[in-house]
Amino acid sequence: MEYRTHISVEKLNVHYGSTHVLKDVSIDIPDKKITAIIGPSGCGKTTLLRCFNRLIETVDDITVTGKVLVDGENIFDPKVDVTSIRQKMGLLSQRPYPLPMSIYDNVAYGPRIHGTRGRRELDAVVEKYLKLANIWDEVKDRLHAPASRLSIGQQQRLCLARGLAVEPEIILADEPTSALDPVSSRNIEERFVELKKEYTIVMVTHILRQARRLADYVVFVYLGELIEHGPAQEVLENPKEKLTREYVKGVIS
């Protein structure tokens, strides 16, 4: 099966001080698909994800070599504006971090920064993305209530709406359901299935069942090395590498 490439990683190496945490990783991430990055805890999954929006550079004593190309542009080129790169990426973390303001202002925050000022226009943007995150019906009568009053699951969907409101091309998700109950987790998963029609989604997950449910493409990382990658059905059900087989069978974790 052929995919259009959205993110291309070439010989990516990451060191934390003297510790080599990502080792010569090369991979293509397909456009408008869900790619799941799987592997044991501490194997480099989140480090790889944070390279895609250069948040990795916020870590002290970090060294990154190699290339990450988004739409053919190397985002680690010194000439590239980091802000413009991050505008292309929505980020969903393990735990939701709503801004200390109202539900409405959380979603309107990004559009305001980028020049949307009119009330009607902002109202339309807020409604559009709260609906896209499947939370509009739950909050439409209390848009000006503090976001902190929402449940954790609702906060995560609000954070998704906030990220979508700046119109990214790519959604990066770092174990986005790990802090959620089963119902809230299912809500996020259902959103991802719909959103991949318009967005490239790259998610880190340690839950193999989740990868099986959602992923079109799977990347298996172990001790900083890319062990295997390919269509989800192939990697999860008929892996080529011994380490992958052991991981999906639960022999290593």
C-alpha positions in Angstrom: 0.0 0.0 0.0 1.4 3.4 -1.0 1.0 6.5 1.2 1.8 10.1 0.5 4.5 11.2 2.9 3.9 14.2 5.1 6.8 13.9 7.5 10.1 12.4 6.5 12.8 11.6 9.1 16.4 11.1 7.9 19.2 9.8 10.0 17.8 11.5 13.2 20.0 11.2 16.3 19.3 12.8 19.7 21.6 13.0 22.6 20.7 14.1 26.2 24.2 15.0 27.3 26.3 11.9 26.6 23.2 9.6 26.5 22.2 8.6 23.0 18.4 8.4 23.1 17.5 8.2 19.4 19.9 6.4 17.1 19.9 7.0 13.3 16.1 6.9 12.9 14.9 7.2 9.3 11.2 6.9 8.5 8.3 8.4 6.5 5.1 9.4 8.2 2.0 9.1 5.9 -0.3 12.0 5.2 -3.9 11.9 6.6 -3.4 8.7 8.4 -3.0 7.7 12.1 0.6 6.7 12.8 1.1 5.0 16.2 4.5 5.1 17.8 4.8 2.1 20.1 7.4 0.7 22.4 8.3 0.2 26.1 8.5 3.1 28.5 11.7 5.2 28.1 12.5 3.8 24.6 12.4 7.2 22.9 8.8 7.5 21.6 8.1 10.9 23.1 11.5 12.1 22.2 10.8 11.3 18.5 7.4 13.0 18.7 8.9 16.1 20.2 11.3 16.3 17.3 8.4 16.9 14.9 7.6 20.3 16.4 11.1 21.0 17.8 9.9 21.1 21.3 12.8 18.8 21.9 15.0 21.9 21.9 13.4 23.1 25.1 15.3 20.4 27.0 18.6 21.3 28.5 21.8 19.8 27.1 20.1 18.3 24.0 21.9 17.7 20.7 19.9 16.8 17.5 21.4 15.8 14.2 19.8 14.6 11.0 16.7 15.9 9.3 13.0 16.1 9.9 11.2 17.2 6.7 7.7 18.5 6.8 6.3 18.9 3.3 9.8 18.7 2.1 11.2 21.4 4.3 13.9 20.5 6.9 12.5 22.0 10.1 15.9 21.9 11.8 17.4 24.2 9.2 18.6 27.3 11.1 16.8 29.5 8.6 13.4 28.0 9.5 11.1 30.0 11.7 10.2 27.7 14.7 6.9 29.5 15.3 5.7 28.8 11.7 6.6 25.1 12.2 4.7 24.9 15.4 1.6 26.6 13.9 1.4 23.5 11.6 1.2 21.2 14.6 -1.5 20.7 17.2 -0.3 19.0 20.4 -2.3 16.8 22.8 -0.4 15.8 25.9 -0.9 13.0 28.4 -2.8 15.2 30.7 -5.0 18.1 29.6 -3.7 21.6 30.3 -6.5 24.1 29.7 -5.6 27.7 29.9 -6.7 29.5 33.1 -9.6 31.2 31.4 -13.1 30.4 30.1 -14.0 27.5 27.8 -14.7 30.1 25.1 -11.4 31.9 25.5 -9.5 28.7 25.5 -10.6 28.0 21.9 -10.5 31.7 20.8 -7.0 32.2 22.2 -5.0 31.0 19.2 -7.3 32.7 16.5 -7.0 36.0 18.4 -3.2 35.8 18.4 -3.4 35.2 14.6 -5.6 38.2 13.9 -9.2 37.1 14.3 -10.9 39.8 16.3 -14.5 40.1 15.3 -17.0 38.7 17.8 -19.2 36.9 15.2 -16.1 35.4 13.5 -14.8 34.3 16.9 -18.2 32.8 17.9 -18.2 30.8 14.7 -14.6 29.6 15.2 -15.3 28.5 18.8 -18.5 26.7 17.8 -16.9 25.0 14.8 -13.9 23.5 16.7 -15.9 22.6 19.9 -18.2 20.6 17.5 -15.2 19.1 15.8 -13.9 17.9 19.2 -17.3 16.6 20.0 -17.8 18.7 23.1 -20.1 21.5 21.9 -23.4 20.0 23.2 -21.9 19.6 26.6 -20.6 23.2 27.0 -22.7 25.4 24.7 -24.7 26.8 27.6 -21.7 27.6 29.8 -19.0 28.8 27.3 -17.9 31.5 29.7 -17.5 29.2 32.7 -13.9 28.4 33.7 -12.4 25.6 31.8 -11.1 24.1 35.1 -14.7 23.1 36.0 -14.8 20.6 33.2 -14.0 16.9 33.8 -10.6 15.6 32.8 -12.1 14.0 29.7 -13.9 17.2 28.7 -10.7 19.2 29.3 -8.8 16.9 26.9 -11.4 17.4 24.2 -11.3 21.2 24.9 -7.5 21.1 24.5 -8.1 19.3 21.2 -10.5 22.0 20.1 -8.0 24.7 21.1 -5.3 23.0 19.0 -7.5 22.6 16.0 -8.6 26.3 16.1 -5.2 27.4 14.9 -5.7 25.2 11.8 -2.7 22.9 12.0 -1.9 20.3 9.4 -0.7 17.7 11.8 -1.9 16.5 15.3 0.8 15.2 17.6 -0.6 13.2 20.5 1.5 11.9 23.4 -0.4 9.1 25.1 -3.6 11.3 24.9 -5.9 8.9 26.8 -3.5 7.7 29.5 -5.2 9.9 32.2 -8.7 9.3 31.0 -11.5 6.9 31.9 -12.7 4.4 29.3 -15.6 6.5 28.1 -13.5 9.6 27.7 -10.8 7.5 26.0 -13.3 6.3 23.5 -14.4 9.9 22.8 -10.8 10.9 21.9 -10.4 7.8 19.8 -13.6 8.4 17.9 -12.4 12.0 17.2 -9.1 10.8 15.8 -10.9 8.4 13.4 -12.9 11.4 12.0 -10.0 13.9 12.1 -7.7 11.8 10.0 -9.8 12.6 7.0 -8.4 16.1 7.2 -5.2 15.9 9.4 -2.1 13.8 9.7 -2.1 12.2 13.2 1.0 10.9 15.0 0.3 9.4 18.4 2.5 7.8 21.0 0.8 4.9 22.8 1.8 2.1 25.1 -1.6 0.5 24.6 -1.4 -2.1 21.9 -5.1 -2.6 21.8 -5.4 1.1 21.0 -2.8 0.9 18.2 -4.8 -2.0 16.7 -8.1 0.0 16.9 -6.8 3.2 15.5 -3.5 3.0 13.6 -3.1 2.8 9.9 0.7 2.8 10.2 2.9 1.7 13.1 6.4 2.6 14.2 8.1 0.3 16.8 10.9 1.9 18.8 13.1 0.0 21.2 16.0 1.4 23.2 16.2 4.4 20.9 16.3 2.4 17.7 13.7 2.0 15.0 13.1 -1.7 14.9 10.2 -2.0 12.5 7.6 0.2 10.8 4.9 -0.3 8.2 1.1 -0.7 7.8 -0.5 -1.5 11.1 -1.9 -4.9 10.1 1.6 -6.1 9.0 3.5 -4.8 12.0 1.0 -5.8 14.7 -0.2 -9.1 13.2 2.7 -10.4 11.2 5.9 -8.6 12.4 9.1 -9.4 10.6 11.5 -8.6 13.4 12.0 -10.8 16.5 11.9 -7.9 18.9 8.6 -6.7 17.4 7.1 -10.2 17.8 8.2 -10.3 21.4 6.8 -6.9 22.1 3.4 -7.5 20.6 3.2 -10.9 22.4 4.1 -9.2 25.7 7.4 -11.0 26.2 9.2 -7.6 26.5 7.6 -4.5 27.9 
